């Protein structure tokens, strides 16, 4: 049986929620989302079930907390690579670099995210949490393409919404592959960039 020990006010709040999220992510890595049990999370954090339920009173709250921890990871990554003052093409390169970094340095995050996305296809509760995360990510590409159409980074006839769906779909497919392989990934990223490059001046507007 686990018992709660005295903690500071911060440890009983933000830090404890972080610990719960970390424990939940570790269990998802080991057992998948189907193996996620509150008693196992409580044991790993060193708290009792009542305290766990105070912070995450439902499955929805637990998944939301895990999703929030993933958002924080991506936010911290973006803060390490500022986008301010960059052209659209430079911003797209930064997105690709972040994707490479995630695949290379944060494989655990990729596994947890893939589990949540897969489950969201048959669980409306999880879908309600994960869909906004995906839409936010996709809309970042929409903004990049709109900027790129204006600054000349991409073809003037590019459909920003469709281009964003293509990019997000291609990258999402990589999440689901256990070993996408660096050479193949680089070929795909290069091909995606070429697909929206401006026409050569000599053939602009031609088919």
C-alpha positions in Angstrom: 0.0 0.0 0.0 1.3 3.5 -0.8 0.9 6.4 1.5 1.4 10.1 0.9 4.3 11.8 2.5 4.3 15.5 3.4 5.1 17.6 0.3 5.5 21.3 -0.4 2.5 23.1 -1.9 4.1 23.0 -5.4 4.9 19.3 -5.1 1.3 18.6 -4.3 0.2 20.5 -7.4 2.1 21.0 -10.6 5.0 18.6 -9.8 2.6 15.9 -8.8 0.6 16.2 -12.0 3.9 16.0 -13.9 4.8 12.9 -12.0 1.4 11.3 -12.7 1.7 12.2 -16.4 5.3 10.7 -16.5 4.1 7.5 -14.8 1.1 7.2 -17.2 3.4 7.6 -20.2 5.8 5.0 -18.9 3.0 2.5 -18.5 1.7 3.2 -22.0 5.2 2.5 -23.3 5.3 -0.8 -21.5 1.8 -2.1 -21.8 0.0 0.1 -24.3 -3.1 2.3 -23.5 -5.1 -0.8 -22.8 -2.8 -1.7 -19.9 -3.1 1.7 -18.2 -4.4 1.2 -14.7 -4.8 3.8 -12.0 -3.5 1.6 -9.2 -0.2 1.1 -11.2 0.1 4.9 -11.8 -0.5 5.6 -8.1 2.1 3.0 -7.1 4.7 4.5 -9.4 4.1 8.0 -8.1 3.9 6.9 -4.5 0.5 8.2 -3.7 -2.8 6.5 -2.8 -5.7 6.1 -5.2 -7.8 8.9 -3.6 -5.0 11.4 -4.2 -4.6 10.2 -7.8 -8.3 10.7 -8.3 -8.1 14.2 -6.9 -5.8 15.2 -9.7 -7.2 13.0 -12.4 -10.8 12.1 -11.5 -11.6 10.3 -14.8 -10.1 8.5 -17.8 -10.7 11.7 -19.8 -8.8 13.8 -17.2 -5.9 11.3 -17.3 -5.6 11.2 -21.0 -5.9 15.0 -21.1 -3.0 15.2 -18.6 -0.9 12.9 -20.8 -1.8 14.9 -23.9 -0.9 18.2 -22.0 2.5 16.8 -21.1 3.1 16.0 -24.8 2.1 19.5 -25.8 4.6 20.9 -23.3 7.3 18.7 -24.9 6.5 20.1 -28.3 6.2 23.6 -27.0 9.6 23.4 -25.4 11.1 22.0 -28.6 9.6 25.0 -30.6 11.0 27.5 -28.1 14.5 26.0 -28.6 14.1 26.9 -32.4 12.4 30.3 -32.7 10.5 31.0 -35.9 10.3 34.8 -35.6 11.6 36.7 -38.6 12.0 33.5 -40.7 10.7 33.0 -44.2 8.1 30.4 -44.9 10.6 28.0 -46.4 12.9 28.5 -43.3 9.9 27.8 -41.1 9.1 24.6 -43.0 12.7 23.5 -42.6 12.5 24.1 -38.9 9.3 22.0 -38.7 11.2 19.2 -40.6 14.1 19.6 -38.3 11.9 19.3 -35.2 10.3 16.2 -36.7 13.8 14.6 -37.3 14.8 15.5 -33.7 11.6 14.0 -32.3 12.1 10.8 -34.2 15.7 10.6 -33.2 15.8 11.8 -29.6 12.2 11.3 -28.3 11.1 7.9 -29.5 9.1 7.3 -26.3 7.0 10.4 -27.0 6.4 9.1 -30.6 5.1 5.7 -29.2 2.8 7.4 -26.7 1.5 9.8 -29.2 0.9 7.0 -31.7 -1.0 5.0 -29.1 -3.3 7.9 -28.3 -4.0 8.7 -31.9 -4.7 5.1 -32.8 -7.1 4.8 -29.8 -8.8 8.1 -30.7 -10.2 6.4 -33.9 -12.5 4.3 -31.8 -12.8 6.3 -28.6 -14.7 9.6 -28.8 -13.4 10.7 -25.5 -9.8 10.4 -26.6 -10.7 11.8 -30.0 -12.0 14.9 -28.4 -8.6 15.4 -26.7 -6.3 14.4 -29.6 -8.1 16.0 -32.5 -7.5 19.6 -31.4 -3.8 18.8 -31.0 -3.6 17.4 -34.5 -5.6 20.4 -35.9 -3.3 22.9 -34.1 -0.3 21.1 -35.7 -1.9 21.0 -39.2 -2.9 24.7 -38.9 0.8 25.6 -38.3 1.5 24.2 -41.8 -1.5 26.2 -43.2 0.0 29.4 -41.8 3.4 28.5 -43.2 2.0 27.9 -46.7 -0.1 31.0 -46.7 3.1 33.0 -45.8 5.1 31.1 -48.4 2.6 31.9 -51.1 2.9 35.6 -50.2 6.7 35.7 -49.8 7.5 33.5 -52.9 8.7 30.5 -51.0 6.0 28.3 -52.6 4.0 28.3 -55.8 1.5 31.0 -56.1 -1.2 28.5 -57.1 -0.6 26.3 -53.9 -3.7 25.5 -51.9 -2.5 26.1 -48.3 -5.1 23.9 -46.7 -4.5 21.0 -49.1 -0.7 21.4 -48.8 -1.0 21.3 -45.0 -3.0 18.1 -45.2 -0.4 16.5 -47.5 2.5 17.4 -45.2 0.7 16.5 -42.0 -0.5 13.2 -43.5 3.0 12.2 -44.7 4.6 13.0 -41.4 1.9 11.2 -39.5 2.5 8.1 -41.5 6.1 8.2 -40.3 4.9 8.2 -36.7 3.3 4.8 -37.3 6.4 3.2 -38.8 8.7 1.7 -36.2 11.9 2.4 -38.3 11.2 4.9 -41.1 14.9 5.0 -41.8 16.9 8.2 -42.2 17.7 8.0 -45.9 14.1 7.3 -46.8 12.9 10.1 -44.4 15.2 12.5 -46.1 14.0 11.6 -49.5 10.4 12.1 -48.4 11.1 15.5 -46.9 13.0 16.6 -50.0 10.1 15.5 -52.2 7.5 17.3 -50.1 9.5 20.5 -50.4 9.9 20.1 -54.2 6.2 19.5 -54.6 5.4 23.1 -53.6 8.5 24.9 -54.9 8.0 27.9 -57.2 7.9 27.1 -60.9 11.2 27.9 -62.8 10.9 31.3 -64.3 11.2 29.9 -67.8 8.2 27.6 -67.4 6.1 29.5 -64.9 2.4 28.8 -65.4 3.1 25.8 -67.7 1.8 22.3 -67.0 
